């Protein structure tokens, strides 16, 4: 079974599993990926492991994991995983009470996710921007943004019936806003939606739902039901959870007991809240914040050094630092495919339409490559980058040589099938690809692979361009 299929199965099971049960499975996958040198998938696994930890309220553990693996991320994480990791770091820091540049980061992440068409991250950032509006008492902006997140999820995820976590966060965050402004009929509607779709909701979502039910009972002045729900919330081990919802619950319970004149209960909640806040402001957590700020700045510097600023793929330096170790340590039973993409008549595109369109063509090619790599699911090593001008390089490893050829042909079809469109301009994307492939026991340097693929590319161009030519090497 392929890596992404395995992870999808784990996520499908996660709502009904404890962290300890999930960790055992994740550790098994981690060992396999390390043994087979699947560093790109390993980066993705660590991100998912941190996300699962966070969903269980174990924020400092999640942050520790992301910080411990920064060197691996900087070397091997694909662009979309770099984006996910940086987003997760900012969200976790926010949950721990460190909000510096939160909104600016979210807006930047949102724009990047849109350009890459990474739908879960687009939804995540919309929800997070809405949450920022809540924290700054911009209720109308918050409700609109949460609705934009819900609409986006309906458009891109409803058919699969696998809504992302952001969908539930946005739905419940919006529900709380409706309670605050006393739009109780809309609250009921959102409760019904949650009940119909909650099979993929996790522990945090269920806790948020219980909190909303409590607030709803208070808003309806149903004191008896509110008291029952308050008792249930108190019995949750809130102190073990490092989440913003915990702060909200403590404040809601304190306000309720004060209104009911239950002084002793109010004092108990206040004492628990104070102790909780002290735990979040400890020297240990503060040191994590300082370290994470340093690592994020370091990641930005590494990004500038190793990523092409136009297409946000690896540049030559980044491609070399990632691929050379892979070629040296790759699984001996596997084979390697190395290819060079050349855009046909790119100079004519620039001359006819201008460099703005030329740059847009390169960005569109990068996005198509990214989408293919994201959707193509197997236990393989996949990297790509722009070496300059209109040339992109890519490398792929797999144990089945027939699979290599299939990959290359599907890859080519992904690049050329749809025409390029920019406002009123539209024309077919034509390109030529030269690919060399062979067993990993035939030790070749990166320069050897480039030279071989370049000669095959030259032959394909002589044959009339607009084609992919794949040749086995001995």
Secondary structure as a PSIPRED ss2 file (coil, helix, strand):
# PSIPRED VFORMAT (PSIPRED V4.0)

   1 X C   1.000  0.000  0.000
   2 X C   1.000  0.000  0.000
   3 X H   0.000  1.000  0.000
   4 X H   0.000  1.000  0.000
   5 X H   0.000  1.000  0.000
   6 X H   0.000  1.000  0.000
   7 X H   0.000  1.000  0.000
   8 X H   0.000  1.000  0.000
   9 X H   0.000  1.000  0.000
  10 X H   0.000  1.000  0.000
  11 X H   0.000  1.000  0.000
  12 X H   0.000  1.000  0.000
  13 X H   0.000  1.000  0.000
  14 X H   0.000  1.000  0.000
  15 X C   1.000  0.000  0.000
  16 X C   1.000  0.000  0.000
  17 X C   1.000  0.000  0.000
  18 X C   1.000  0.000  0.000
  19 X H   0.000  1.000  0.000
  20 X H   0.000  1.000  0.000
  21 X H   0.000  1.000  0.000
  22 X H   0.000  1.000  0.000
  23 X H   0.000  1.000  0.000
  24 X H   0.000  1.000  0.000
  25 X H   0.000  1.000  0.000
  26 X H   0.000  1.000  0.000
  27 X H   0.000  1.000  0.000
  28 X H   0.000  1.000  0.000
  29 X H   0.000  1.000  0.000
  30 X H   0.000  1.000  0.000
  31 X H   0.000  1.000  0.000
  32 X H   0.000  1.000  0.000
  33 X H   0.000  1.000  0.000
  34 X H   0.000  1.000  0.000
  35 X H   0.000  1.000  0.000
  36 X C   1.000  0.000  0.000
  37 X C   1.000  0.000  0.000
  38 X C   1.000  0.000  0.000
  39 X H   0.000  1.000  0.000
  40 X H   0.000  1.000  0.000
  41 X H   0.000  1.000  0.000
  42 X H   0.000  1.000  0.000
  43 X H   0.000  1.000  0.000
  44 X H   0.000  1.000  0.000
  45 X H   0.000  1.000  0.000
  46 X H   0.000  1.000  0.000
  47 X H   0.000  1.000  0.000
  48 X H   0.000  1.000  0.000
  49 X H   0.000  1.000  0.000
  50 X H   0.000  1.000  0.000
  51 X H   0.000  1.000  0.000
  52 X H   0.000  1.000  0.000
  53 X H   0.000  1.000  0.000
  54 X H   0.000  1.000  0.000
  55 X H   0.000  1.000  0.000
  56 X C   1.000  0.000  0.000
  57 X C   1.000  0.000  0.000
  58 X C   1.000  0.000  0.000
  59 X H   0.000  1.000  0.000
  60 X H   0.000  1.000  0.000
  61 X H   0.000  1.000  0.000
  62 X H   0.000  1.000  0.000
  63 X H   0.000  1.000  0.000
  64 X H   0.000  1.000  0.000
  65 X H   0.000  1.000  0.000
  66 X H   0.000  1.000  0.000
  67 X H   0.000  1.000  0.000
  68 X H   0.000  1.000  0.000
  69 X C   1.000  0.000  0.000
  70 X H   0.000  1.000  0.000
  71 X H   0.000  1.000  0.000
  72 X H   0.000  1.000  0.000
  73 X H   0.000  1.000  0.000
  74 X H   0.000  1.000  0.000
  75 X H   0.000  1.000  0.000
  76 X H   0.000  1.000  0.000
  77 X C   1.000  0.000  0.000
  78 X C   1.000  0.000  0.000
  79 X H   0.000  1.000  0.000
  80 X H   0.000  1.000  0.000
  81 X H   0.000  1.000  0.000
  82 X H   0.000  1.000  0.000
  83 X H   0.000  1.000  0.000
  84 X H   0.000  1.000  0.000
  85 X H   0.000  1.000  0.000
  86 X H   0.000  1.000  0.000
  87 X H   0.000  1.000  0.000
  88 X H   0.000  1.000  0.000
  89 X H   0.000  1.000  0.000
  90 X H   0.000  1.000  0.000
  91 X H   0.000  1.000  0.000
  92 X H   0.000  1.000  0.000
  93 X H   0.000  1.000  0.000
  94 X H   0.000  1.000  0.000
  95 X H   0.000  1.000  0.000
  96 X C   1.000  0.000  0.000
  97 X C   1.000  0.000  0.000
  98 X C   1.000  0.000  0.000
  99 X C   1.000  0.000  0.000
 100 X C   1.000  0.000  0.000
 101 X C   1.000  0.000  0.000
 102 X H   0.000  1.000  0.000
 103 X H   0.000  1.000  0.000
 104 X H   0.000  1.000  0.000
 105 X H   0.000  1.000  0.000
 106 X H   0.000  1.000  0.000
 107 X H   0.000  1.000  0.000
 108 X H   0.000  1.000  0.000
 109 X H   0.000  1.000  0.000
 110 X H   0.000  1.000  0.000
 111 X H   0.000  1.000  0.000
 112 X H   0.000  1.000  0.000
 113 X H   0.000  1.000  0.000
 114 X H   0.000  1.000  0.000
 115 X H   0.000  1.000  0.000
 116 X H   0.000  1.000  0.000
 117 X C   1.000  0.000  0.000
 118 X C   1.000  0.000  0.000
 119 X H   0.000  1.000  0.000
 120 X H   0.000  1.000  0.000
 121 X H   0.000  1.000  0.000
 122 X H   0.000  1.000  0.000
 123 X H   0.000  1.000  0.000
 124 X H   0.000  1.000  0.000
 125 X H   0.000  1.000  0.000
 126 X H   0.000  1.000  0.000
 127 X H   0.000  1.000  0.000
 128 X H   0.000  1.000  0.000
 129 X H   0.000  1.000  0.000
 130 X H   0.000  1.000  0.000
 131 X H   0.000  1.000  0.000
 132 X H   0.000  1.000  0.000
 133 X H   0.000  1.000  0.000
 134 X H   0.000  1.000  0.000
 135 X H   0.000  1.000  0.000
 136 X C   1.000  0.000  0.000
 137 X C   1.000  0.000  0.000
 138 X C   1.000  0.000  0.000
 139 X H   0.000  1.000  0.000
 140 X H   0.000  1.000  0.000
 141 X H   0.000  1.000  0.000
 142 X H   0.000  1.000  0.000
 143 X H   0.000  1.000  0.000
 144 X H   0.000  1.000  0.000
 145 X H   0.000  1.000  0.000
 146 X H   0.000  1.000  0.000
 147 X H   0.000  1.000  0.000
 148 X H   0.000  1.000  0.000
 149 X H   0.000  1.000  0.000
 150 X H   0.000  1.000  0.000
 151 X H   0.000  1.000  0.000
 152 X H   0.000  1.000  0.000
 153 X H   0.000  1.000  0.000
 154 X H   0.000  1.000  0.000
 155 X H   0.000  1.000  0.000
 156 X H   0.000  1.000  0.000
 157 X H   0.000  1.000  0.000
 158 X C   1.000  0.000  0.000
 159 X C   1.000  0.000  0.000
 160 X C   1.000  0.000  0.000
 161 X C   1.000  0.000  0.000
 162 X C   1.000  0.000  0.000
 163 X C   1.000  0.000  0.000
 164 X C   1.000  0.000  0.000
 165 X H   0.000  1.000  0.000
 166 X H   0.000  1.000  0.000
 167 X H   0.000  1.000  0.000
 168 X H   0.000  1.000  0.000
 169 X H   0.000  1.000  0.000
 170 X H   0.000  1.000  0.000
 171 X H   0.000  1.000  0.000
 172 X H   0.000  1.000  0.000
 173 X H   0.000  1.000  0.000
 174 X H   0.000  1.000  0.000
 175 X H   0.000  1.000  0.000
 176 X H   0.000  1.000  0.000
 177 X H   0.000  1.000  0.000
 178 X H   0.000  1.000  0.000
 179 X H   0.000  1.000  0.000
 180 X H   0.000  1.000  0.000
 181 X C   1.000  0.000  0.000
 182 X C   1.000  0.000  0.000
 183 X C   1.000  0.000  0.000
 184 X H   0.000  1.000  0.000
 185 X H   0.000  1.000  0.000
 186 X H   0.000  1.000  0.000
 187 X H   0.000  1.000  0.000
 188 X H   0.000  1.000  0.000
 189 X H   0.000  1.000  0.000
 190 X H   0.000  1.000  0.000
 191 X H   0.000  1.000  0.000
 192 X H   0.000  1.000  0.000
 193 X H   0.000  1.000  0.000
 194 X H   0.000  1.000  0.000
 195 X H   0.000  1.000  0.000
 196 X H   0.000  1.000  0.000
 197 X H   0.000  1.000  0.000
 198 X H   0.000  1.000  0.000
 199 X H   0.000  1.000  0.000
 200 X H   0.000  1.000  0.000
 201 X C   1.000  0.000  0.000
 202 X C   1.000  0.000  0.000
 203 X H   0.000  1.000  0.000
 204 X H   0.000  1.000  0.000
 205 X H   0.000  1.000  0.000
 206 X H   0.000  1.000  0.000
 207 X H   0.000  1.000  0.000
 208 X H   0.000  1.000  0.000
 209 X H   0.000  1.000  0.000
 210 X H   0.000  1.000  0.000
 211 X H   0.000  1.000  0.000
 212 X H   0.000  1.000  0.000
 213 X H   0.000  1.000  0.000
 214 X H   0.000  1.000  0.000
 215 X H   0.000  1.000  0.000
 216 X H   0.000  1.000  0.000
 217 X H   0.000  1.000  0.000
 218 X H   0.000  1.000  0.000
 219 X H   0.000  1.000  0.000
 220 X C   1.000  0.000  0.000
 221 X C   1.000  0.000  0.000
 222 X C   1.000  0.000  0.000
 223 X H   0.000  1.000  0.000
 224 X H   0.000  1.000  0.000
 225 X H   0.000  1.000  0.000
 226 X H   0.000  1.000  0.000
 227 X H   0.000  1.000  0.000
 228 X H   0.000  1.000  0.000
 229 X H   0.000  1.000  0.000
 230 X H   0.000  1.000  0.000
 231 X H   0.000  1.000  0.000
 232 X H   0.000  1.000  0.000
 233 X H   0.000  1.000  0.000
 234 X H   0.000  1.000  0.000
 235 X C   1.000  0.000  0.000
 236 X C   1.000  0.000  0.000
 237 X C   1.000  0.000  0.000
 238 X H   0.000  1.000  0.000
 239 X H   0.000  1.000  0.000
 240 X H   0.000  1.000  0.000
 241 X C   1.000  0.000  0.000
 242 X C   1.000  0.000  0.000
 243 X C   1.000  0.000  0.000
 244 X H   0.000  1.000  0.000
 245 X H   0.000  1.000  0.000
 246 X H   0.000  1.000  0.000
 247 X H   0.000  1.000  0.000
 248 X H   0.000  1.000  0.000
 249 X H   0.000  1.000  0.000
 250 X H   0.000  1.000  0.000
 251 X H   0.000  1.000  0.000
 252 X H   0.000  1.000  0.000
 253 X H   0.000  1.000  0.000
 254 X H   0.000  1.000  0.000
 255 X H   0.000  1.000  0.000
 256 X H   0.000  1.000  0.000
 257 X H   0.000  1.000  0.000
 258 X H   0.000  1.000  0.000
 259 X H   0.000  1.000  0.000
 260 X C   1.000  0.000  0.000
 261 X C   1.000  0.000  0.000
 262 X C   1.000  0.000  0.000
 263 X H   0.000  1.000  0.000
 264 X H   0.000  1.000  0.000
 265 X H   0.000  1.000  0.000
 266 X H   0.000  1.000  0.000
 267 X H   0.000  1.000  0.000
 268 X H   0.000  1.000  0.000
 269 X H   0.000  1.000  0.000
 270 X H   0.000  1.000  0.000
 271 X H   0.000  1.000  0.000
 272 X H   0.000  1.000  0.000
 273 X H   0.000  1.000  0.000
 274 X H   0.000  1.000  0.000
 275 X H   0.000  1.000  0.000
 276 X H   0.000  1.000  0.000
 277 X H   0.000  1.000  0.000
 278 X H   0.000  1.000  0.000
 279 X H   0.000  1.000  0.000
 280 X H   0.000  1.000  0.000
 281 X C   1.000  0.000  0.000
 282 X C   1.000  0.000  0.000
 283 X H   0.000  1.000  0.000
 284 X H   0.000  1.000  0.000
 285 X H   0.000  1.000  0.000
 286 X H   0.000  1.000  0.000
 287 X H   0.000  1.000  0.000
 288 X H   0.000  1.000  0.000
 289 X H   0.000  1.000  0.000
 290 X H   0.000  1.000  0.000
 291 X H   0.000  1.000  0.000
 292 X H   0.000  1.000  0.000
 293 X H   0.000  1.000  0.000
 294 X H   0.000  1.000  0.000
 295 X H   0.000  1.000  0.000
 296 X H   0.000  1.000  0.000
 297 X H   0.000  1.000  0.000
 298 X H   0.000  1.000  0.000
 299 X H   0.000  1.000  0.000
 300 X H   0.000  1.000  0.000
 301 X H   0.000  1.000  0.000
 302 X H   0.000  1.000  0.000
 303 X H   0.000  1.000  0.000
 304 X H   0.000  1.000  0.000
 305 X H   0.000  1.000  0.000
 306 X H   0.000  1.000  0.000
 307 X E   0.000  0.000  1.000
 308 X C   1.000  0.000  0.000
 309 X C   1.000  0.000  0.000
 310 X C   1.000  0.000  0.000
 311 X C   1.000  0.000  0.000
 312 X C   1.000  0.000  0.000
 313 X C   1.000  0.000  0.000
 314 X E   0.000  0.000  1.000
 315 X C   1.000  0.000  0.000
 316 X H   0.000  1.000  0.000
 317 X H   0.000  1.000  0.000
 318 X H   0.000  1.000  0.000
 319 X H   0.000  1.000  0.000
 320 X H   0.000  1.000  0.000
 321 X H   0.000  1.000  0.000
 322 X H   0.000  1.000  0.000
 323 X H   0.000  1.000  0.000
 324 X H   0.000  1.000  0.000
 325 X H   0.000  1.000  0.000
 326 X H   0.000  1.000  0.000
 327 X H   0.000  1.000  0.000
 328 X H   0.000  1.000  0.000
 329 X H   0.000  1.000  0.000
 330 X C   1.000  0.000  0.000
 331 X C   1.000  0.000  0.000
 332 X C   1.000  0.000  0.000
 333 X C   1.000  0.000  0.000
 334 X C   1.000  0.000  0.000
 335 X E   0.000  0.000  1.000
 336 X E   0.000  0.000  1.000
 337 X E   0.000  0.000  1.000
 338 X E   0.000  0.000  1.000
 339 X E   0.000  0.000  1.000
 340 X E   0.000  0.000  1.000
 341 X E   0.000  0.000  1.000
 342 X E   0.000  0.000  1.000
 343 X E   0.000  0.000  1.000
 344 X C   1.000  0.000  0.000
 345 X C   1.000  0.000  0.000
 346 X H   0.000  1.000  0.000
 347 X H   0.000  1.000  0.000
 348 X H   0.000  1.000  0.000
 349 X H   0.000  1.000  0.000
 350 X H   0.000  1.000  0.000
 351 X H   0.000  1.000  0.000
 352 X H   0.000  1.000  0.000
 353 X H   0.000  1.000  0.000
 354 X C   1.000  0.000  0.000
 355 X H   0.000  1.000  0.000
 356 X H   0.000  1.000  0.000
 357 X H   0.000  1.000  0.000
 358 X H   0.000  1.000  0.000
 359 X H   0.000  1.000  0.000
 360 X H   0.000  1.000  0.000
 361 X H   0.000  1.000  0.000
 362 X H   0.000  1.000  0.000
 363 X H   0.000  1.000  0.000
 364 X H   0.000  1.000  0.000
 365 X H   0.000  1.000  0.000
 366 X H   0.000  1.000  0.000
 367 X H   0.000  1.000  0.000
 368 X H   0.000  1.000  0.000
 369 X H   0.000  1.000  0.000
 370 X H   0.000  1.000  0.000
 371 X H   0.000  1.000  0.000
 372 X H   0.000  1.000  0.000
 373 X H   0.000  1.000  0.000
 374 X H   0.000  1.000  0.000
 375 X H   0.000  1.000  0.000
 376 X C   1.000  0.000  0.000
 377 X C   1.000  0.000  0.000
 378 X C   1.000  0.000  0.000
 379 X C   1.000  0.000  0.000
 380 X C   1.000  0.000  0.000
 381 X E   0.000  0.000  1.000
 382 X E   0.000  0.000  1.000
 383 X E   0.000  0.000  1.000
 384 X E   0.000  0.000  1.000
 385 X E   0.000  0.000  1.000
 386 X E   0.000  0.000  1.000
 387 X E   0.000  0.000  1.000
 388 X E   0.000  0.000  1.000
 389 X C   1.000  0.000  0.000
 390 X C   1.000  0.000  0.000
 391 X E   0.000  0.000  1.000
 392 X E   0.000  0.000  1.000
 393 X E   0.000  0.000  1.000
 394 X E   0.000  0.000  1.000
 395 X E   0.000  0.000  1.000
 396 X E   0.000  0.000  1.000
 397 X E   0.000  0.000  1.000
 398 X E   0.000  0.000  1.000
 399 X C   1.000  0.000  0.000
 400 X C   1.000  0.000  0.000
 401 X H   0.000  1.000  0.000
 402 X H   0.000  1.000  0.000
 403 X H   0.000  1.000  0.000
 404 X H   0.000  1.000  0.000
 405 X H   0.000  1.000  0.000
 406 X H   0.000  1.000  0.000
 407 X H   0.000  1.000  0.000
 408 X H   0.000  1.000  0.000
 409 X H   0.000  1.000  0.000
 410 X H   0.000  1.000  0.000
 411 X H   0.000  1.000  0.000
 412 X H   0.000  1.000  0.000
 413 X H   0.000  1.000  0.000
 414 X H   0.000  1.000  0.000
 415 X H   0.000  1.000  0.000
 416 X H   0.000  1.000  0.000
 417 X C   1.000  0.000  0.000
 418 X C   1.000  0.000  0.000
 419 X C   1.000  0.000  0.000
 420 X E   0.000  0.000  1.000
 421 X E   0.000  0.000  1.000
 422 X E   0.000  0.000  1.000
 423 X C   1.000  0.000  0.000
 424 X C   1.000  0.000  0.000
 425 X E   0.000  0.000  1.000
 426 X E   0.000  0.000  1.000
 427 X E   0.000  0.000  1.000
 428 X C   1.000  0.000  0.000
 429 X C   1.000  0.000  0.000
 430 X C   1.000  0.000  0.000
 431 X E   0.000  0.000  1.000
 432 X E   0.000  0.000  1.000
 433 X E   0.000  0.000  1.000
 434 X E   0.000  0.000  1.000
 435 X E   0.000  0.000  1.000
 436 X E   0.000  0.000  1.000
 437 X E   0.000  0.000  1.000
 438 X E   0.000  0.000  1.000
 439 X E   0.000  0.000  1.000
 440 X C   1.000  0.000  0.000
 441 X C   1.000  0.000  0.000
 442 X C   1.000  0.000  0.000
 443 X C   1.000  0.000  0.000
 444 X C   1.000  0.000  0.000
 445 X C   1.000  0.000  0.000
 446 X H   0.000  1.000  0.000
 447 X H   0.000  1.000  0.000
 448 X H   0.000  1.000  0.000
 449 X H   0.000  1.000  0.000
 450 X H   0.000  1.000  0.000
 451 X H   0.000  1.000  0.000
 452 X H   0.000  1.000  0.000
 453 X H   0.000  1.000  0.000
 454 X H   0.000  1.000  0.000
 455 X H   0.000  1.000  0.000
 456 X H   0.000  1.000  0.000
 457 X H   0.000  1.000  0.000
 458 X H   0.000  1.000  0.000
 459 X H   0.000  1.000  0.000
 460 X H   0.000  1.000  0.000
 461 X H   0.000  1.000  0.000
 462 X H   0.000  1.000  0.000
 463 X C   1.000  0.000  0.000
 464 X C   1.000  0.000  0.000
 465 X C   1.000  0.000  0.000
 466 X C   1.000  0.000  0.000
 467 X C   1.000  0.000  0.000
 468 X E   0.000  0.000  1.000
 469 X E   0.000  0.000  1.000
 470 X E   0.000  0.000  1.000
 471 X E   0.000  0.000  1.000
 472 X E   0.000  0.000  1.000
 473 X C   1.000  0.000  0.000
 474 X C   1.000  0.000  0.000
